Amino acid sequence: MSGIASLLQTPLLWIAATLLVFEGADRISRRSNRHPLAHPVLMSVPVLAVILYATGTPYRTYAQGTATLTFLLGPATVSLAVPLWRNWPLVRQSAKAVLAALLAGSVTAIVSAVTIAWAFGASPAVLATLAPHSATTPVGMAIAEGIGGIPALAAVAILITGILGAMVATPLLNWLKITDQRARGFAVGVTAHGLGTARAFQVSETAGTFAGMAMALNAATTALLLSLVALL
């Protein structure tokens, strides 16, 4: 038993488990032709949760074991600048529309979440937690903490937002008959941050480029807007 307990503390085990589970979920997603309900993250999270529960492994141990994967999110995010550079002329042509969509999307995301939570009687701490739900996780957690929210709960809200956004975006945009890949990508990036951006790149490089740009700009805009509100 001591050998098994030692193995469960090994970072390599949890990195391998995470990659294998995600690869299996991604294969299912590809075979379903990327059906919205077959999103790899949506399938991977409950499987990993069951594994942690079955082995009696605390989440802290898992988080420490997969710290390398978490670190790699930084370089992966920075690499989004490559397609942005390749498509820079197209981005410049869309500058005015991008700024208008960014402001509308950021304000709507904040106001809608806070208003709905307030209507259900949420506390000020929960309202502050939910306000940055459309910002990418590190930024959203930092914003929530800075305005009196709960960072850990903010991370959960951001994850749920990303998963739902990545699932709903394609069928919703199809229903609205929005075909411009720039508009589709930007909308997904503003609302569903990293998970939405990954989904957008599966559709096209143009959609992914605008989604990555939207994710970065929305994080900065959300931080600025909520900081101003906090000061008031």
KAVEN-V226398 format. One line per field, one symbol per residue. ss: DSSP state (H for helix, E for strand, L for the rest). psi: psi as a letter, one per 20 degrees, with the letter a starting at -180 (. if undefined). burial: # if it has 24 or more other ideal C-beta (glycine too) atoms within 12 Angstrom, else .. Layout:
ss=???
psi=???
burial=???
This chain:
ss=LHHHHHHHLLHHHHHHHHHHHHHHHHHHHHHLLLLHHHLHHHHHHHHHHHHHHHHLLLHHHHHHHLHHHHHHHHHHHHLHHHHHHHLHHHHHHLHHHHHHHHHHHHHHHHHHHHHHHHHLLLLHHHHHHHHLLLLLHHHHHHHHHHLLLLHHHHHHHHHHHHHHHHHHHHHHHHHLLLLLHHHHHHHHHHHHHHHHHHHHHHHLHHHHHHHHHHHHHHHHHHHHHHHHHHHL
psi=hhgghhhiiphhghggggggghgghhgggghjklphikpgghhgghghggggghikpqhgggghhkhghghihghhghiihghgghkghhghhjgghggghgggggggggggggggghhjkqrhghghghgkijqqgggggggghhjjaogghhggggggggggghghgghghghikoiohggggggghghjcghhgghhhhgqhgghghgggggghhggggggghggghh.
burial=.......#....###.##..##..#...#....#.#.########..#...#....#....#..##..#.......#..#..##..#..##..#...#..##..######..##..#........################.#####.###.##################..#.......#######################.###############.###.##......
